[in-house]
Amino acid sequence: MSKVSPHIDLGTGYVQISKLPFDQAIKIREFVPQSSILSFNTSEGFIADALEYSQYEYWFDFHHESYEADFSI
């Protein structure tokens, strides 16, 4: 699974957790404390589940376990 690009608004990069690939969204919600999840208004509407891109990048680079299914016998 690849790293997503940030949304940029008001000079701040963020990712919207609900728009991440399903496995990433589940795992990152388990990793980050609730206090790290941001809510704010943008020109496109209210965002209730944003995470600073730097935190997402750290999690992806050091904690995200990408794996391929091993079907060997």
Legacy VTK file of the C-alpha trace (Angstrom):
# vtk DataFile Version 3.0
C-alpha trace
ASCII
DATASET POLYDATA
POINTS 73 float
0.000 0.000 0.000
1.424 3.365 -0.919
1.655 6.592 1.018
-1.097 9.110 0.240
-0.462 12.742 -0.660
-1.459 15.510 1.741
-4.379 17.877 1.359
-3.119 21.436 1.735
-5.386 24.065 3.292
-4.327 27.317 4.949
-0.704 26.262 4.515
-1.139 23.076 6.528
-0.801 19.572 5.133
-3.185 16.947 6.452
-4.807 13.645 5.578
-8.448 12.834 6.151
-8.521 9.499 7.954
-11.857 8.424 6.471
-10.408 8.839 2.966
-7.332 6.696 3.586
-7.225 3.137 2.235
-9.311 0.969 4.574
-6.425 -0.928 6.195
-4.489 2.286 6.836
-7.527 4.026 8.350
-8.100 1.160 10.798
-4.449 0.861 11.825
-3.783 4.585 12.172
-6.859 5.067 14.393
-5.413 2.399 16.701
-2.009 4.121 16.736
-2.696 7.840 17.195
-4.246 9.266 20.358
-7.717 10.769 19.944
-6.263 14.178 20.856
-4.206 14.124 17.627
-7.297 13.964 15.423
-8.238 17.445 14.251
-11.553 18.999 13.237
-11.829 22.215 11.223
-13.676 24.024 8.446
-12.264 24.224 4.934
-13.514 25.874 1.775
-15.021 22.490 0.880
-16.781 21.869 4.200
-16.218 20.563 7.721
-13.461 17.986 8.273
-13.938 15.922 11.440
-11.126 13.391 11.135
-7.942 15.097 9.966
-4.409 14.190 10.967
-1.353 16.355 10.369
0.558 14.986 7.407
3.807 14.865 9.391
2.162 12.478 11.877
0.790 10.343 9.056
4.220 10.243 7.407
5.901 9.185 10.662
3.338 6.440 11.213
3.589 5.242 7.611
7.399 5.210 7.554
7.974 3.602 10.953
4.826 1.746 12.049
2.785 0.783 9.008
3.349 -2.879 8.287
2.887 -3.420 4.609
2.766 -7.064 3.812
2.006 -9.343 0.950
-0.015 -12.460 1.498
2.167 -15.533 1.623
0.439 -18.374 -0.144
3.399 -20.724 -0.194
3.063 -24.162 1.329
LINES 1 74
73 0 1 2 3 4 5 6 7 8 9 10 11 12 13 14 15 16 17 18 19 20 21 22 23 24 25 26 27 28 29 30 31 32 33 34 35 36 37 38 39 40 41 42 43 44 45 46 47 48 49 50 51 52 53 54 55 56 57 58 59 60 61 62 63 64 65 66 67 68 69 70 71 72
